[in-house]
Amino acid sequence: MDQQLVMEERRGQVVLLTLNRPEVMNSFNFAMLRSLKERMEALQFDEDARVVIVTGAGDKAFCAGADLKERATLSPNQVKEFIYTIRNLFTFIESHPKPVIAAVNGVALGGGTELALASDIRIASASATMGLTETRLAVIPGAGGTQRLPRLVGRGKAKELIFTGRRVGAQEALQMGLVNAVSSPEELLNDCFAMAAMICEAGPVAIRQAKYAINYGLETDLHTGLAIESNAYWITIPTKDRLEGLAAFREKRKPVYKGE
């Protein structure tokens, strides 16, 4: 079941994870959440993996959020368990040591947009639509949307989108900073892999520490954030990769980083 619900493909140091429930627009049920969690946990300590790309199967949907048919069968306590599970999973993805790119290849609603928000970089297909539509079902975003969206696009715009449950197209998402770039449907994955390849050229320890400094520094005042940056920098100084970078610059060649 795990192999079918979240498919994994490797291209060198880049891992592509594909949510694979296209018949229900790749919506999340408990089983797919657990499958994605297992994949991400395994990649945490995988030295051969440098970047993770997450996308949806088919050409219609990235992820339409929670599987509402399953939701209708759940007791209130089971709904609480689902929200607890998805919120913790997305928090784990946000703090994952590998950079995560969301390839938003179609409809991304509710939890689908929240998964994209938990990723480090979002690249959307021109045909994609995104939105936190939960208030139209008389609930609120429960997997981090009320917190991550305003941090990304600002408080006023986040309130507008969440209060109205309005969907936005790829170009509007780009204009408000919800996504980093827009690609044609045919080139979306190629563009994501190209971005991943650029990241793979950098030092793995440096990428990990930069992500840590950005994520945790933004949640503090500037003085504390600078202290976090300083400590993260110190970790890179004794690495072999730092010396390799200097040697490669001196010898006018590409560096070969090993994450050491």
C-alpha positions as CSV (number, residue, x, y, z in Angstrom):
1,M,0.0,0.0,0.0
2,D,2.8,2.4,0.9
3,Q,4.4,2.0,-2.6
4,Q,1.1,2.9,-4.2
5,L,0.0,5.8,-2.1
6,V,3.3,7.7,-2.2
7,M,5.5,6.8,-5.1
8,E,9.2,7.5,-5.0
9,E,11.6,8.2,-7.9
10,R,15.2,9.1,-7.7
11,R,17.2,11.2,-10.2
12,G,20.7,11.4,-8.8
13,Q,20.6,13.3,-5.5
14,V,17.0,14.4,-6.0
15,V,14.0,12.4,-4.7
16,L,10.5,12.9,-6.3
17,L,7.6,11.9,-4.1
18,T,4.3,11.6,-5.8
19,L,1.0,11.6,-3.9
20,N,-0.8,8.8,-5.7
21,R,-4.6,8.9,-5.3
22,P,-5.5,10.6,-8.6
23,E,-9.0,9.1,-8.6
24,V,-9.8,11.4,-5.6
25,M,-7.6,14.3,-6.6
26,N,-4.8,13.0,-4.4
27,S,-6.7,13.9,-1.3
28,F,-5.3,12.9,2.1
29,N,-6.7,10.0,4.0
30,F,-5.1,8.5,7.1
31,A,-3.2,5.9,5.0
32,M,-1.6,8.5,2.7
33,L,-0.6,10.7,5.6
34,R,1.2,7.8,7.2
35,S,2.8,6.8,4.0
36,L,4.2,10.3,3.4
37,K,5.4,10.5,7.0
38,E,7.3,7.2,6.5
39,R,8.9,8.5,3.3
40,M,10.0,11.8,4.8
41,E,11.3,10.2,8.0
42,A,13.4,7.8,5.9
43,L,14.8,10.6,3.8
44,Q,15.8,12.6,6.9
45,F,18.9,10.4,7.4
46,D,19.5,9.5,3.7
47,E,22.9,10.9,2.8
48,D,22.4,10.2,-0.9
49,A,19.3,12.5,-1.0
50,R,19.9,16.2,-1.1
51,V,16.6,17.7,-2.2
52,V,13.0,16.4,-2.1
53,I,10.3,17.3,-4.6
54,V,6.6,16.6,-3.8
55,T,3.9,16.5,-6.5
56,G,0.6,14.9,-7.2
57,A,-0.2,12.1,-9.6
58,G,-2.0,12.9,-12.9
59,D,-2.5,16.3,-14.4
60,K,-5.5,17.6,-12.5
61,A,-4.5,17.9,-8.9
62,F,-1.6,18.4,-6.5
63,C,-3.7,17.6,-3.5
64,A,-7.4,18.6,-2.9
65,G,-6.9,18.4,0.9
66,A,-8.6,16.0,3.2
67,D,-10.6,13.1,1.8
68,L,-14.1,14.3,2.7
69,K,-15.6,10.9,2.1
70,E,-13.4,9.4,4.8
71,R,-14.0,12.5,7.0
72,A,-17.7,11.9,6.9
73,T,-17.2,8.4,8.5
74,L,-15.0,9.7,11.3
75,S,-16.0,10.4,14.9
76,P,-15.2,13.8,16.4
77,N,-12.2,12.2,18.2
78,Q,-11.0,10.6,14.9
79,V,-11.2,14.0,13.3
80,K,-9.0,15.4,16.1
81,E,-6.6,12.6,15.4
82,F,-6.5,13.4,11.7
83,I,-5.8,17.1,12.3
84,Y,-3.1,16.3,14.9
85,T,-1.5,13.8,12.4
86,I,-1.5,16.2,9.4
87,R,-0.4,19.2,11.4
88,N,2.5,17.4,12.9
89,L,3.5,15.9,9.6
90,F,3.6,19.3,7.9
91,T,5.6,20.8,10.8
92,F,8.1,18.0,10.3
93,I,8.3,18.7,6.6
94,E,8.9,22.4,7.3
95,S,11.8,21.5,9.6
96,H,13.1,18.7,7.5
97,P,16.9,18.9,7.0
98,K,16.5,18.5,3.2
99,P,15.1,21.3,1.1
100,V,11.6,20.5,0.0
101,I,10.1,21.8,-3.3
102,A,6.4,21.6,-3.9
103,A,5.6,21.0,-7.6
104,V,2.0,22.3,-7.5
105,N,0.7,20.6,-10.7
106,G,-3.0,21.3,-10.4
107,V,-5.7,21.8,-7.8
108,A,-4.2,22.5,-4.3
109,L,-7.0,23.2,-1.8
110,G,-7.1,23.1,2.0
111,G,-4.4,20.6,3.1
112,G,-2.9,20.7,-0.4
113,T,-2.1,24.4,-0.1
114,E,-1.0,23.8,3.5
115,L,1.5,21.1,2.3
116,A,2.8,23.6,-0.2
117,L,3.1,26.2,2.5
118,A,5.2,23.8,4.6
119,S,7.6,23.3,1.7
120,D,10.6,25.5,1.3
121,I,10.0,26.5,-2.3
122,R,6.7,26.4,-4.4
123,I,6.6,26.2,-8.1
124,A,3.2,26.1,-9.7
125,S,1.8,24.9,-13.0
126,A,0.1,27.7,-14.9
127,S,-3.1,25.5,-14.6
128,A,-2.8,25.3,-10.8
129,T,-5.4,26.7,-8.4
130,M,-4.7,27.2,-4.7
131,G,-6.8,28.1,-1.7
132,L,-7.6,27.6,1.9
133,T,-11.3,26.8,1.5
134,E,-12.0,25.3,5.0
135,T,-14.3,28.1,6.2
136,R,-16.8,27.1,3.5
137,L,-17.1,23.8,5.3
138,A,-17.6,25.6,8.6
139,V,-14.1,24.8,9.9
140,I,-10.7,26.5,9.7
141,P,-7.3,25.5,8.2
142,G,-5.9,23.0,10.7
143,A,-2.6,22.0,9.3
144,G,-0.8,25.3,9.7
145,G,-2.6,27.4,7.2
146,T,-3.6,30.2,9.6
147,Q,0.0,30.6,10.7
148,R,2.1,29.9,7.6
149,L,0.0,31.8,5.0
150,P,0.2,35.2,6.8
151,R,3.9,34.8,7.3
152,L,4.2,34.3,3.6
153,V,1.8,36.8,2.0
154,G,1.0,39.1,4.9
155,R,-1.8,39.3,7.5
156,G,-4.4,41.2,5.4
157,K,-4.2,39.0,2.3
158,A,-4.2,35.8,4.4
159,K,-7.3,37.0,6.2
160,E,-9.0,37.8,2.9
161,L,-8.2,34.3,1.5
162,I,-9.1,32.4,4.6
163,F,-12.3,34.4,5.4
164,T,-13.6,34.1,1.9
165,G,-12.3,30.6,1.1
166,R,-11.5,32.0,-2.4
167,R,-9.4,30.1,-4.8
168,V,-6.5,31.8,-6.7
169,G,-4.9,30.9,-10.0
170,A,-1.2,30.5,-10.5
171,Q,-0.5,34.1,-11.7
172,E,-2.3,35.6,-8.7
173,A,-0.5,33.3,-6.4
174,L,2.8,34.4,-7.9
175,Q,1.9,38.1,-7.6
176,M,1.1,37.8,-3.9
177,G,4.2,35.7,-3.1
178,L,2.4,32.5,-2.5
179,V,4.5,30.7,-5.0
180,N,8.1,31.3,-6.2
181,A,7.5,30.7,-9.9
182,V,5.0,29.5,-12.5
183,S,5.8,27.0,-15.2
184,S,3.9,25.5,-18.1
185,P,2.3,22.2,-17.2
186,E,4.7,20.4,-19.5
187,E,7.8,21.9,-18.0
188,L,6.8,22.0,-14.3
189,L,8.8,19.0,-13.1
190,N,11.8,19.8,-15.4
191,D,11.9,23.3,-13.8
192,C,11.6,21.8,-10.3
193,F,14.5,19.4,-11.0
194,A,16.5,22.3,-12.5
195,M,16.0,24.2,-9.2
196,A,16.9,21.1,-7.2
197,A,20.1,20.7,-9.3
198,M,21.2,24.2,-8.4
199,I,20.6,23.5,-4.7
200,C,22.6,20.2,-5.1
201,E,25.6,22.3,-6.3
202,A,25.8,24.0,-2.9
203,G,27.3,22.5,0.3
204,P,24.8,20.2,2.1
205,V,25.8,21.3,5.6
206,A,25.5,24.9,4.5
207,I,22.0,24.3,3.1
208,R,20.9,22.6,6.2
209,Q,22.2,25.3,8.5
210,A,20.8,28.1,6.2
211,K,17.3,26.5,6.4
212,Y,17.6,26.2,10.2
213,A,18.7,29.8,10.6
214,I,15.9,31.1,8.3
215,N,13.1,29.0,9.9
216,Y,14.0,29.7,13.5
217,G,15.4,33.2,13.1
218,L,12.1,34.5,11.6
219,E,10.2,33.5,14.7
220,T,12.4,35.8,16.9
221,D,13.5,39.4,17.1
222,L,16.4,40.5,14.9
223,H,19.0,40.3,17.7
224,T,18.1,36.7,18.5
225,G,17.9,35.8,14.8
226,L,21.4,37.1,14.2
227,A,22.6,35.0,17.1
228,I,20.9,31.9,15.5
229,E,22.6,32.8,12.2
230,S,26.0,33.1,13.9
231,N,25.7,29.8,15.6
232,A,24.6,28.1,12.3
233,Y,27.6,29.7,10.5
234,W,30.0,28.3,13.1
235,I,28.9,24.8,12.3
236,T,30.0,25.2,8.7
237,I,33.6,26.5,9.6
238,P,35.2,23.1,10.6
239,T,33.7,21.2,7.7
240,K,35.7,19.6,4.9
241,D,33.2,21.0,2.4
242,R,34.2,24.6,3.4
243,L,37.8,23.8,2.6
244,E,36.8,22.1,-0.7
245,G,34.9,25.2,-1.7
246,L,37.9,27.4,-1.2
247,A,40.2,24.9,-3.0
248,A,37.8,24.7,-5.9
249,F,37.6,28.5,-6.2
250,R,41.4,28.7,-6.2
251,E,41.7,25.9,-8.8
252,K,38.9,27.3,-10.9
253,R,36.8,24.1,-10.9
254,K,33.5,23.0,-9.6
255,P,33.5,21.9,-6.0
256,V,32.6,18.3,-5.0
257,Y,30.8,18.5,-1.7
258,K,30.2,15.4,0.4
259,G,28.3,16.8,3.3
260,E,31.2,16.5,5.7
